[in-house]
Amino acid sequence: MPEIFQYGFMVRALAAGLMIGTIAPTIGVFLVLRRLSLIADTLAHVALAGVALALLTGIHPVAGALGVALLGAVGVERLRVSGRLYGDAALAIFLSGGLALAVVLIGLSGGFSVDVFSYLFGSITVVQPRDLWVILVLGMVVLGTVALLYKELFAITFDEEAARVQGVPVDNLNLLVTVLVATTVVVAMRVVGVLLTSALVVIPAATSLRLARNFRGALLIAVLAALTSVVAGIVLSFYLNIAAGGAIVACAILLFAASAPLVRRP
């Protein structure tokens, strides 16, 4: 048996990573195709404010992050579709506001601590069985929703106006997608950290869209790229004693770069 499997925390980290590597790129493909990749980064900063609030009030950080991220998702989408601001301006406001609120709350709770850094950058040593169940439940919600509403999500991804004419509830689905992104960010933060979750959502999806011939193929390649990055990153973090989150994202970027010679020509 490889040495890495002799440690319970590494087995839990790999299990969490495999689940996250399936969830994050699935929703990421929809975001990248709709040019809304910044939503993941925005909600990650909002979730950081939720973590800081949880540490200040004594509740579980995942609960705090999920609650604040969901509120942020609703706010982002309402502001974005109101027509009063361009979409990227609304995202920039929430991104800056979430980070500012997080800094203030972290200061009120006594400054940066080991707990804060573990949520900022991820920590494979702190993944507990309870975390695996949380990731599994929330992940099943995300994947189940995507599977159930696949046709509708496909429609609004490629032609939102045509979908609206056909009677698809576009505004409600846009809000649902943003909520799913918020949930995915919270799910992924235990392994890759709040500040790197958006990378795991976006980079494997971007890699797959360079290679895939159709949408289903893009979903499959994105998941495979994310799983490869997660496993390689966790193994490297174990043997090289480096941060798992950074190693995972670095592997994802290397895969993206390696896909360049394979890009299909029009």
ZALUMFI-260647 format. One record per residue: residue in three letters; x, y, z of N, C-alpha, C in turn. Coordinates in nm, 2 decimals, decimal comma, padded with zeros to 4 digits. Atoms other than C-alpha are relative to their C-alpha. Layout:
BEGIN
   resn     n_c1     n_c2     n_c3    ca_c1    ca_c2    ca_c3     c_c1     c_c2     c_c3
    ALA        X        Y        Z        X        Y        Z        X        Y        Z
...
***
This chain:
BEGIN
   resn     n_c1     n_c2     n_c3    ca_c1    ca_c2    ca_c3     c_c1     c_c2     c_c3
    MET    00,08   -00,12    00,00    00,00    00,00    00,00    00,09    00,13    00,00
    PRO   -00,08   -00,13    00,00    00,14    00,35   -00,09   -00,01    00,07    00,14
    GLU   -00,01   -00,07   -00,13    00,25    00,55    00,21   -00,12    00,10    00,02
    ILE    00,10   -00,11   -00,01   -00,01    00,82    00,14   -00,13   -00,06    00,06
    PHE    00,13    00,06   -00,05   -00,30    00,57    00,22    00,01   -00,05    00,14
    GLN   -00,01    00,04   -00,14   -00,16    00,49    00,56   -00,04    00,10    00,10
    TYR    00,04   -00,11   -00,09   -00,28    00,82    00,70   -00,14    00,04   -00,02
    GLY    00,14   -00,02    00,02   -00,64    00,88    00,77   -00,03    00,14   -00,05
    PHE    00,03   -00,13    00,05   -00,63    01,25    00,70    00,02    00,02   -00,15
    MET   -00,03    00,00    00,14   -00,48    01,19    00,36   -00,11   -00,07   -00,08
    VAL    00,12    00,07    00,07   -00,76    00,94    00,27   -00,12    00,09    00,00
    ARG    00,12   -00,09    00,00   -01,02    01,19    00,38    00,02    00,12   -00,09
    ALA   -00,03   -00,10    00,10   -00,85    01,46    00,18   -00,02   -00,04   -00,14
    LEU    00,02    00,05    00,14   -00,85    01,25   -00,13   -00,15   -00,02   -00,03
    ALA    00,14    00,02    00,02   -01,21    01,16   -00,08   -00,07    00,13   -00,02
    ALA    00,06   -00,13    00,01   -01,31    01,52   -00,03    00,04    00,06   -00,14
    GLY   -00,05   -00,05    00,12   -01,09    01,62   -00,33   -00,07   -00,06   -00,12
    LEU    00,07    00,07    00,11   -01,26    01,36   -00,56   -00,14    00,05   -00,01
    MET    00,13   -00,05    00,01   -01,60    01,49   -00,47    00,00    00,14   -00,05
    ILE   -00,01   -00,14    00,05   -01,50    01,85   -00,52    00,04    00,01   -00,14
    GLY   -00,04    00,00    00,14   -01,33    01,77   -00,84   -00,11   -00,04   -00,10
    THR    00,12    00,03    00,08   -01,66    01,64   -00,97   -00,10    00,11   -00,01
    ILE    00,10   -00,10   -00,01   -01,88    01,92   -00,85    00,04    00,13   -00,06
    ALA   -00,04   -00,13    00,04   -01,68    02,23   -00,92    00,01    00,02   -00,15
    PRO    00,00   -00,03    00,15   -01,61    02,19   -01,30   -00,13   -00,02   -00,06
    THR    00,13    00,02    00,06   -01,96    02,07   -01,36   -00,08    00,14   -00,01
    ILE    00,06   -00,13    00,01   -02,10    02,41   -01,27    00,09    00,10   -00,07
    GLY   -00,09   -00,09    00,06   -01,79    02,58   -01,40   -00,02    00,01   -00,15
    VAL    00,02    00,00    00,15   -01,86    02,48   -01,77   -00,11    00,10   -00,03
    PHE    00,11   -00,09    00,02   -02,19    02,67   -01,75    00,05    00,15    00,01
    LEU   -00,04   -00,14   -00,02   -02,02    02,98   -01,61    00,10    00,05   -00,11
    VAL   -00,10   -00,04    00,10   -01,73    02,99   -01,85   -00,07    00,03   -00,14
    LEU    00,07   -00,03    00,12   -01,96    02,96   -02,15   -00,08    00,12    00,00
    ARG    00,08   -00,12   -00,01   -02,17    03,24   -02,03    00,08    00,12    00,04
    ARG   -00,09   -00,11   -00,04   -01,87    03,46   -01,95   -00,03    00,06    00,13
    LEU    00,03   -00,04   -00,13   -01,96    03,47   -01,59    00,10   -00,06    00,10
    SER   -00,10    00,07   -00,09   -01,64    03,32   -01,44    00,03    00,08    00,12
    LEU   -00,04   -00,08   -00,12   -01,59    03,61   -01,20   -00,10   -00,02    00,11
    ILE    00,10    00,03   -00,11   -01,91    03,51   -01,01    00,06   -00,09    00,10
    ALA   -00,05    00,10   -00,10   -01,72    03,22   -00,85    00,10    00,08    00,09
    ASP   -00,09   -00,07   -00,08   -01,44    03,45   -00,73   -00,07    00,10    00,09
    THR    00,08   -00,09   -00,08   -01,69    03,71   -00,61   -00,06   -00,07    00,12
    LEU    00,07    00,07   -00,11   -01,89    03,46   -00,40    00,10   -00,07    00,09
    ALA   -00,11    00,05   -00,09   -01,56    03,31   -00,27    00,03    00,11    00,11
    HIS   -00,03   -00,11   -00,10   -01,48    03,65   -00,11   -00,12    00,03    00,09
    VAL    00,12   -00,01   -00,09   -01,84    03,68    00,02    00,00   -00,11    00,10
    ALA   -00,01    00,12   -00,09   -01,80    03,33    00,17    00,10    00,02    00,11
    LEU   -00,11   -00,03   -00,10   -01,48    03,45    00,34   -00,06    00,08    00,11
    ALA    00,06   -00,08   -00,10   -01,69    03,71    00,52   -00,09   -00,09    00,09
    GLY    00,09    00,09   -00,08   -01,93    03,43    00,63    00,09   -00,08    00,10
    VAL   -00,09    00,08   -00,09   -01,63    03,23    00,77    00,04    00,09    00,12
    ALA   -00,05   -00,09   -00,10   -01,51    03,54    00,96   -00,12    00,03    00,10
    LEU    00,12   -00,02   -00,09   -01,87    03,60    01,10   -00,02   -00,12    00,08
    ALA    00,02    00,12   -00,08   -01,89    03,24    01,21    00,10   -00,01    00,11
    LEU   -00,10    00,00   -00,10   -01,56    03,26    01,39   -00,02    00,10    00,11
    LEU    00,03   -00,10   -00,10   -01,67    03,58    01,56   -00,12   -00,04    00,09
    THR    00,12    00,03   -00,08   -02,01    03,45    01,67    00,00   -00,14    00,06
    GLY   -00,01    00,13   -00,06   -01,90    03,09    01,75   -00,08   -00,11   -00,07
    ILE    00,07    00,11    00,07   -02,11    02,90    01,49    00,10   -00,07   -00,09
    HIS   -00,09    00,07    00,09   -01,97    02,65    01,25    00,04    00,08   -00,13
    PRO   -00,04   -00,08    00,12   -01,77    02,82    00,97   -00,07   -00,04   -00,13
    VAL    00,07    00,03    00,12   -01,93    02,62    00,70   -00,14    00,05   -00,01
    ALA    00,13   -00,05    00,00   -02,27    02,72    00,81    00,00    00,15   -00,02
    GLY   -00,01   -00,15    00,02   -02,17    03,09    00,83    00,04    00,03   -00,15
    ALA   -00,04   -00,03    00,13   -02,00    03,07    00,49   -00,12   -00,03   -00,10
    LEU    00,11    00,03    00,09   -02,30    02,90    00,32   -00,11    00,10    00,01
    GLY    00,10   -00,09   -00,01   -02,55    03,14    00,47    00,03    00,14   -00,06
    VAL   -00,04   -00,13    00,06   -02,36    03,46    00,37    00,02   -00,01   -00,15
    ALA   -00,02    00,01    00,15   -02,27    03,32    00,03   -00,13   -00,01   -00,07
    LEU    00,13    00,00    00,07   -02,63    03,24   -00,05   -00,07    00,14    00,00
    LEU    00,05   -00,14    00,00   -02,73    03,59    00,06    00,07    00,08   -00,11
    GLY   -00,07   -00,07    00,10   -02,46    03,72   -00,16   -00,04   -00,04   -00,14
    ALA    00,04    00,05    00,13   -02,57    03,51   -00,45   -00,13    00,07   -00,05
    VAL    00,13   -00,06    00,03   -02,92    03,65   -00,43    00,02    00,15   -00,03
    GLY   -00,03   -00,14    00,02   -02,78    04,01   -00,40    00,06    00,02   -00,14
    VAL   -00,07   -00,02    00,13   -02,55    03,97   -00,70   -00,09   -00,02   -00,11
    GLU    00,08    00,02    00,11   -02,81    03,83   -00,92   -00,11    00,11   -00,02
    ARG    00,10   -00,11    00,01   -03,08    04,09   -00,83    00,06    00,13   -00,05
    LEU   -00,07   -00,12    00,04   -02,83    04,37   -00,88    00,04   -00,01   -00,15
    ARG   -00,05    00,02    00,14   -02,70    04,22   -01,21   -00,12    00,01   -00,10
    VAL    00,12    00,00    00,10   -03,05    04,18   -01,37   -00,09    00,12    00,01
    SER    00,08   -00,12   -00,02   -03,19    04,51   -01,24    00,02    00,09   -00,12
    GLY   -00,03   -00,09    00,11   -03,03    04,68   -01,54    00,06    00,13    00,04
    ARG   -00,06   -00,13   -00,04   -02,89    04,96   -01,33    00,15    00,00    00,00
    LEU   -00,15    00,02    00,01   -02,54    04,82   -01,34    00,03   -00,11   -00,10
    TYR   -00,05    00,12    00,08   -02,35    04,61   -01,59    00,04   -00,11    00,09
    GLY   -00,03    00,12   -00,08   -02,29    04,26   -01,47    00,13    00,00    00,07
    ASP   -00,13    00,00   -00,06   -01,92    04,30   -01,41    00,01    00,10    00,11
    ALA    00,00   -00,10   -00,11   -01,98    04,61   -01,20   -00,06   -00,05    00,13
    ALA    00,06    00,06   -00,12   -02,22    04,43   -00,97    00,09   -00,10    00,07
    LEU   -00,09    00,10   -00,06   -01,97    04,15   -00,92    00,11    00,07    00,07
    ALA   -00,11   -00,07   -00,06   -01,69    04,40   -00,85   -00,04    00,06    00,14
    ILE    00,05   -00,06   -00,13   -01,90    04,57   -00,58   -00,01   -00,11    00,11
    PHE    00,01    00,11   -00,10   -01,98    04,24   -00,40    00,13   -00,06    00,03
    LEU   -00,13    00,06   -00,03   -01,63    04,11   -00,44    00,08    00,09    00,10
    SER   -00,07   -00,10   -00,09   -01,48    04,43   -00,28   -00,07    00,00    00,14
    GLY    00,07   -00,01   -00,13   -01,75    04,45   -00,02    00,01   -00,13    00,09
    GLY   -00,02    00,13   -00,08   -01,72    04,08    00,08    00,14    00,00    00,06
    LEU   -00,14    00,01   -00,05   -01,34    04,11    00,12    00,01    00,11    00,12
    ALA   -00,01   -00,10   -00,10   -01,38    04,44    00,32   -00,07   -00,05    00,13
    LEU    00,07    00,05   -00,12   -01,64    04,29    00,55    00,08   -00,11    00,07
    ALA   -00,08    00,11   -00,06   -01,42    03,98    00,60    00,12    00,05    00,08
    VAL   -00,11   -00,06   -00,07   -01,12    04,19    00,70   -00,05    00,07    00,13
    VAL    00,05   -00,06   -00,12   -01,33    04,39    00,95   -00,04   -00,10    00,10
    LEU    00,04    00,10   -00,10   -01,48    04,08    01,11    00,11   -00,08    00,05
    ILE   -00,12    00,07   -00,04   -01,15    03,90    01,12    00,07    00,09    00,11
    GLY   -00,06   -00,08   -00,10   -01,01    04,20    01,31   -00,07    00,00    00,13
    LEU    00,08    00,00   -00,12   -01,30    04,20    01,55    00,01   -00,13    00,08
    SER   -00,01    00,13   -00,06   -01,25    03,83    01,62    00,14   -00,03    00,05
    GLY   -00,14    00,02   -00,06   -00,88    03,88    01,72    00,11   -00,01   -00,10
    GLY   -00,10    00,00    00,10   -00,70    03,89    01,39    00,01   -00,14   -00,07
    PHE   -00,02    00,13    00,07   -00,58    03,61    01,16    00,05   -00,10    00,09
    SER   -00,04    00,11   -00,08   -00,55    03,28    01,32    00,02   -00,13   -00,08
    VAL   -00,02    00,12    00,08   -00,48    02,92    01,22   -00,13   -00,04   -00,07
    ASP    00,13    00,04    00,06   -00,86    02,86    01,16   -00,02    00,09   -00,12
    VAL    00,03   -00,08    00,12   -00,88    03,16    00,93    00,09   -00,04   -00,11
    PHE   -00,09    00,04    00,11   -00,57    03,06    00,73   -00,04   -00,13   -00,06
    SER    00,04    00,13    00,06   -00,70    02,71    00,69   -00,12    00,01   -00,09
    TYR    00,11   -00,02    00,09   -01,02    02,84    00,53    00,04    00,09   -00,12
    LEU   -00,05   -00,08    00,10   -00,83    03,10    00,33    00,07   -00,08   -00,11
    PHE   -00,09    00,07    00,10   -00,58    02,86    00,16   -00,03   -00,15    00,00
    GLY    00,02    00,14   -00,01   -00,72    02,52    00,25    00,10   -00,08    00,09
    SER   -00,09    00,08   -00,09   -00,58    02,25    00,48   -00,05   -00,14    00,00
    ILE    00,04    00,14    00,02   -00,59    01,88    00,40    00,00   -00,07    00,14
    THR   -00,01    00,06   -00,13   -00,51    01,80    00,76   -00,12    00,02    00,09
    VAL    00,11   -00,03   -00,09   -00,83    01,94    00,90   -00,13   -00,05   -00,06
    VAL    00,12    00,06    00,05   -01,08    01,75    00,68   -00,04   -00,11    00,09
    GLN    00,05    00,10   -00,09   -01,29    01,55    00,92   -00,12   -00,08   -00,07
    PRO    00,12    00,07    00,05   -01,56    01,28    00,86   -00,12    00,08   -00,02
    ARG    00,12   -00,09    00,01   -01,82    01,54    00,93    00,01    00,09   -00,13
    ASP   -00,01   -00,08    00,12   -01,68    01,76    00,65   -00,03   -00,08   -00,13
    LEU    00,03    00,08    00,11   -01,70    01,47    00,41   -00,15   -00,02   -00,02
    TRP    00,14    00,01    00,02   -02,07    01,43    00,48   -00,06    00,13   -00,05
    VAL    00,05   -00,13    00,04   -02,13    01,80    00,44    00,03    00,02   -00,15
    ILE   -00,04   -00,01    00,14   -01,94    01,80    00,10   -00,09   -00,10   -00,08
    LEU    00,08    00,09    00,08   -02,14    01,49   -00,01   -00,14    00,05   -00,01
    VAL    00,14   -00,05    00,00   -02,48    01,63    00,08   -00,01    00,12   -00,09
    LEU    00,01   -00,12    00,08   -02,42    01,97   -00,07    00,04   -00,03   -00,15
    GLY   -00,03    00,04    00,13   -02,25    01,82   -00,37   -00,11   -00,07   -00,08
    MET    00,11    00,07    00,06   -02,54    01,59   -00,44   -00,11    00,10   -00,04
    VAL    00,10   -00,10    00,03   -02,77    01,89   -00,42    00,04    00,07   -00,13
    VAL   -00,05   -00,07    00,12   -02,56    02,07   -00,69   -00,01   -00,09   -00,12
    LEU    00,00    00,09    00,12   -02,52    01,77   -00,92   -00,14   -00,04   -00,03
    GLY    00,14    00,04    00,03   -02,88    01,66   -00,88   -00,08    00,11   -00,06
    THR    00,07   -00,12    00,07   -03,01    02,01   -00,97    00,04    00,01   -00,14
    VAL   -00,05   -00,01    00,14   -02,79    02,02   -01,28   -00,06   -00,11   -00,08
    ALA    00,06    00,11    00,08   -02,91    01,68   -01,39   -00,15    00,02   -00,02
    LEU    00,14   -00,02    00,02   -03,27    01,76   -01,33   -00,04    00,11   -00,09
    LEU    00,03   -00,11    00,09   -03,26    02,09   -01,51    00,10    00,02   -00,11
    TYR   -00,10    00,00    00,10   -03,00    02,00   -01,77   -00,04    00,07   -00,12
    LYS    00,04   -00,06    00,12   -03,20    02,10   -02,07   -00,03    00,15    00,01
    GLU    00,02   -00,14   -00,02   -03,31    02,43   -01,93    00,13    00,08    00,02
    LEU   -00,13   -00,07   -00,02   -02,96    02,52   -01,82    00,08    00,01   -00,13
    PHE   -00,06    00,00    00,13   -02,83    02,42   -02,16   -00,06    00,11   -00,09
    ALA    00,06   -00,10    00,08   -03,08    02,65   -02,32    00,04    00,14    00,03
    ILE   -00,04   -00,14   -00,04   -03,00    02,96   -02,12    00,15    00,03   -00,02
    THR   -00,14   -00,02    00,02   -02,63    02,90   -02,16    00,03    00,04   -00,14
    PHE   -00,03   -00,03    00,14   -02,63    02,91   -02,54   -00,08    00,11   -00,06
    ASP    00,08   -00,10    00,06   -02,92    03,14   -02,62   -00,11    00,04    00,10
    GLU    00,09   -00,04   -00,11   -03,09    03,31   -02,33   -00,13    00,06   -00,05
    GLU    00,12   -00,07    00,05   -03,33    03,52   -02,54   -00,09   -00,11   -00,07
    ALA    00,08    00,11    00,06   -03,45    03,21   -02,74   -00,07   -00,08    00,11
    ALA    00,06    00,07   -00,11   -03,50    03,03   -02,41   -00,12    00,07    00,06
    ARG    00,11   -00,08   -00,06   -03,71    03,32   -02,28   -00,12   -00,01   -00,09
    VAL    00,12    00,01    00,09   -03,93    03,31   -02,59   -00,07   -00,13    00,01
    GLN    00,06    00,13   -00,01   -03,98    02,94   -02,54   -00,07   -00,02    00,13
    GLY    00,06    00,02   -00,13   -04,11    03,00   -02,19    00,08   -00,05    00,11
    VAL   -00,09    00,04   -00,10   -03,81    02,90   -02,00    00,01    00,11    00,11
    PRO   -00,01   -00,11   -00,10   -03,80    03,09   -01,66    00,15    00,04    00,02
    VAL   -00,14   -00,04    00,01   -03,46    03,25   -01,74    00,05    00,07    00,13
    ASP   -00,05   -00,08   -00,12   -03,44    03,49   -01,44    00,01   -00,10    00,12
    ASN   -00,01    00,10   -00,11   -03,52    03,21   -01,19    00,12   -00,09   -00,02
    LEU   -00,11    00,09    00,02   -03,27    02,98   -01,35    00,14    00,07    00,02
    ASN   -00,12   -00,07   -00,02   -03,00    03,25   -01,35    00,03    00,01    00,15
    LEU   -00,02    00,00   -00,14   -03,06    03,29   -00,98    00,04   -00,13    00,06
    LEU   -00,03    00,13   -00,04   -03,05    02,92   -00,93    00,15   -00,04   -00,03
    VAL   -00,14    00,03    00,03   -02,71    02,89   -01,11    00,09    00,08    00,10
    THR   -00,08   -00,08   -00,09   -02,57    03,17   -00,89    00,00   -00,07    00,14
    VAL    00,01    00,07   -00,13   -02,69    02,98   -00,58    00,08   -00,12    00,00
    LEU   -00,08    00,12    00,01   -02,53    02,66   -00,70    00,15    00,03    00,00
    VAL   -00,14   -00,04   -00,01   -02,20    02,85   -00,75    00,04    00,03    00,14
    ALA   -00,03   -00,03   -00,14   -02,22    02,98   -00,39    00,01   -00,13    00,08
    THR   -00,01    00,13   -00,07   -02,28    02,62   -00,27    00,13   -00,07   -00,03
    THR   -00,13    00,07    00,04   -01,99    02,49   -00,47    00,12    00,06    00,06
    VAL   -00,11   -00,07   -00,06   -01,76    02,75   -00,34    00,02   -00,04    00,15
    VAL   -00,01    00,04   -00,14   -01,84    02,66    00,02    00,04   -00,15    00,01
    VAL   -00,03    00,14    00,00   -01,81    02,29   -00,06    00,16   -00,02   -00,02
    ALA   -00,14    00,02    00,04   -01,46    02,34   -00,21    00,10    00,06    00,10
    MET   -00,10   -00,08   -00,07   -01,31    02,57    00,05    00,08   -00,08    00,10
    ARG   -00,08    00,08   -00,10   -01,20    02,30    00,30    00,13   -00,06   -00,06
    VAL   -00,12    00,06    00,05   -00,95    02,15    00,06    00,09    00,11   -00,07
    VAL   -00,08   -00,10    00,08   -00,84    02,44   -00,18    00,00    00,14    00,06
    GLY    00,00   -00,13   -00,06   -00,93    02,73    00,04   -00,10    00,10   -00,07
    VAL    00,09   -00,09    00,06   -01,17    03,02   -00,02    00,06    00,08   -00,11
    LEU   -00,07   -00,08    00,10   -00,92    03,22   -00,22    00,03   -00,08   -00,13
    LEU   -00,03    00,07    00,12   -00,86    02,94   -00,47   -00,11   -00,09   -00,06
    THR    00,11    00,08    00,05   -01,20    02,78   -00,51   -00,04    00,04   -00,14
    SER    00,04   -00,04    00,14   -01,28    02,99   -00,82    00,09   -00,06   -00,10
    ALA   -00,09    00,06    00,10   -00,97    02,85   -00,99   -00,05   -00,14   -00,03
    LEU    00,04    00,14    00,03   -01,10    02,49   -00,95   -00,13    00,00   -00,07
    VAL    00,13   -00,01    00,08   -01,44    02,60   -01,09    00,03    00,03   -00,14
    VAL   -00,02   -00,06    00,13   -01,30    02,79   -01,39    00,10   -00,07   -00,08
    ILE   -00,11    00,05    00,08   -00,97    02,64   -01,50   -00,02   -00,13   -00,07
    PRO    00,03    00,12    00,07   -01,07    02,28   -01,57   -00,11    00,02   -00,11
    ALA    00,10   -00,03    00,10   -01,38    02,41   -01,75    00,06    00,07   -00,13
    ALA   -00,07   -00,07    00,12   -01,16    02,64   -01,97    00,09   -00,10   -00,07
    THR   -00,08    00,11    00,07   -00,93    02,34   -02,04   -00,09   -00,08   -00,09
    SER    00,09    00,09    00,07   -01,22    02,13   -02,15   -00,06    00,06   -00,13
    LEU    00,06   -00,07    00,11   -01,37    02,39   -02,38    00,10    00,02   -00,12
    ARG   -00,10   -00,01    00,10   -01,04    02,40   -02,57    00,01   -00,13   -00,08
    LEU   -00,01    00,13    00,06   -01,07    02,03   -02,65   -00,13   -00,07   -00,04
    ALA    00,12    00,07    00,02   -01,43    01,92   -02,65   -00,06    00,03   -00,13
    ARG    00,07   -00,02    00,13   -01,64    01,87   -02,96   -00,15    00,03    00,02
    ASN    00,14   -00,03   -00,04   -01,97    01,91   -02,78   -00,02    00,03    00,15
    PHE    00,01   -00,05   -00,14   -02,12    02,02   -02,45    00,02   -00,12    00,10
    ARG   -00,02    00,11   -00,09   -02,14    01,68   -02,29    00,14   -00,04    00,01
    GLY   -00,15    00,02    00,00   -01,78    01,62   -02,39    00,07    00,10    00,08
    ALA   -00,06   -00,11   -00,08   -01,69    01,95   -02,23   -00,02   -00,03    00,15
    LEU    00,02    00,04   -00,14   -01,85    01,84   -01,90    00,09   -00,11    00,04
    LEU   -00,08    00,11   -00,03   -01,67    01,51   -01,91    00,15    00,03    00,01
    ILE   -00,14   -00,03    00,00   -01,33    01,65   -01,99    00,03    00,10    00,12
    ALA   -00,02   -00,09   -00,11   -01,37    01,93   -01,73    00,01   -00,08    00,13
    VAL    00,00    00,08   -00,12   -01,44    01,67   -01,46    00,13   -00,08    00,01
    LEU   -00,12    00,08    00,01   -01,15    01,45   -01,57    00,12    00,09    00,03
    ALA   -00,11   -00,09   -00,03   -00,91    01,75   -01,57    00,00    00,04    00,15
    ALA    00,01   -00,04   -00,15   -01,03    01,86   -01,22    00,05   -00,12    00,09
    LEU   -00,04    00,11   -00,08   -00,99    01,51   -01,08    00,15   -00,03   -00,01
    THR   -00,15    00,02    00,02   -00,64    01,47   -01,23    00,07    00,11    00,08
    SER   -00,07   -00,11   -00,07   -00,54    01,81   -01,08   -00,01   -00,02    00,15
    VAL    00,02    00,02   -00,14   -00,69    01,73   -00,74    00,09   -00,11    00,05
    VAL   -00,08    00,11   -00,05   -00,52    01,39   -00,71    00,15    00,03   -00,01
    ALA   -00,14   -00,03    00,01   -00,19    01,51   -00,84    00,05    00,11    00,10
    GLY   -00,03   -00,10   -00,10   -00,20    01,82   -00,62    00,01   -00,05    00,14
    ILE    00,00    00,05   -00,14   -00,28    01,63   -00,30    00,13   -00,09    00,02
    VAL   -00,11    00,09   -00,01   -00,01    01,37   -00,37    00,13    00,08    00,01
    LEU   -00,12   -00,08   -00,01    00,25    01,64   -00,44    00,01    00,08    00,13
    SER    00,00   -00,07   -00,13    00,15    01,83   -00,13    00,05   -00,09    00,12
    PHE   -00,05    00,10   -00,11    00,21    01,51    00,08    00,15   -00,02   -00,01
    TYR   -00,14    00,04    00,01    00,55    01,42   -00,06    00,09    00,12    00,00
    LEU   -00,09   -00,12    00,01    00,68    01,78   -00,11   -00,02    00,09    00,12
    ASN    00,04   -00,08   -00,12    00,52    01,92    00,21   -00,03    00,15   -00,04
    ILE    00,04   -00,13    00,05    00,36    02,21    00,02   -00,15    00,01    00,02
    ALA    00,14   -00,02   -00,01    00,01    02,36    00,04   -00,08   -00,07   -00,10
    ALA    00,08    00,08    00,09   -00,25    02,13   -00,11   -00,08    00,09   -00,10
    GLY    00,08   -00,08    00,09   -00,47    02,41   -00,25    00,08    00,06   -00,11
    GLY   -00,09   -00,06    00,11   -00,18    02,58   -00,43    00,04   -00,10   -00,10
    ALA   -00,04    00,11    00,08   -00,06    02,25   -00,56   -00,11   -00,05   -00,10
    ILE    00,11    00,04    00,09   -00,40    02,16   -00,70   -00,02    00,10   -00,11
    VAL    00,03   -00,11    00,11   -00,45    02,49   -00,88    00,12    00,00   -00,09
    ALA   -00,12    00,00    00,09   -00,09    02,48   -01,01   -00,01   -00,12   -00,10
    CYS    00,01    00,11    00,09   -00,16    02,13   -01,16   -00,11    00,03   -00,10
    ALA    00,11   -00,03    00,09   -00,49    02,26   -01,31    00,06    00,10   -00,11
    ILE   -00,06   -00,10    00,10   -00,29    02,55   -01,48    00,09   -00,07   -00,09
    LEU   -00,09    00,07    00,09   -00,03    02,31   -01,61   -00,08   -00,08   -00,10
    LEU    00,09    00,07    00,10   -00,31    02,10   -01,77   -00,05    00,09   -00,10
    PHE    00,05   -00,10    00,09   -00,45    02,41   -01,92    00,11    00,03   -00,11
    ALA   -00,11   -00,03    00,09   -00,11    02,50   -02,07    00,03   -00,12   -00,09
    ALA   -00,03    00,12    00,08   -00,05    02,14   -02,19   -00,10   -00,03   -00,10
    SER    00,10    00,03    00,09   -00,38    02,14   -02,37    00,01    00,09   -00,13
    ALA   -00,02   -00,09    00,12   -00,26    02,42   -02,61    00,03   -00,07   -00,13
    PRO   -00,03    00,07    00,13   -00,11    02,19   -02,87   -00,11   -00,08   -00,05
    LEU    00,11    00,08    00,04   -00,43    01,99   -02,88   -00,12    00,07   -00,03
    VAL    00,12   -00,08    00,03   -00,67    02,28   -02,94   -00,04   -00,03   -00,14
    ARG    00,05    00,02    00,13   -00,89    02,20   -03,23    00,00    00,12   -00,09
    ARG    00,00   -00,11    00,09   -00,85    02,43   -03,53   -00,14    00,01   -00,06
    PRO    00,13   -00,02    00,07   -01,17    02,58   -03,68    00,00   -00,05   -00,14
***
